[in-house]
Amino acid sequence: MSFTTPPETLPEPATQSDRAVPALERFAASKATRRVPSFELFADAQELEIEHNGALYRLRQTSLGKLILTK
């Protein structure tokens, strides 16, 4: 009995437009991160609730200024 391994699939060559923008810049542009200061989220509260995919999470500030996220 013999087994054969299928040939590996090679990635398609980069297009001319892909070469014009460095890879790191393409990654950064597609994965933009939004930054929000915690004081804007909490205002005067010590805890807030976050609804994500139907689940409820709690984000709390400790007395030492750390954050705790619980489900």
C-alpha positions, 0 to 999 in steps of 0.5 A: 500500500502506498501513500502519496502526499499532495503537492503543497499549494504555493501562494500566488505572487504579489501583484504590482499594487501589493509591491508598491506598499510595504507589507507592514504598512498593509498590515497596519492599515487593515488592523487599525486599533481604536484607543479609548481613554479609560476615564471616557469609559468609566466617567464617575463609575468604578464598574461598567458592563460590556455586552459581547456576542450575547454575553455580559462582561464586567470591567472593574477598576480596583483601588490600586488602579488596575482593571479586572474583566469578568464574565 
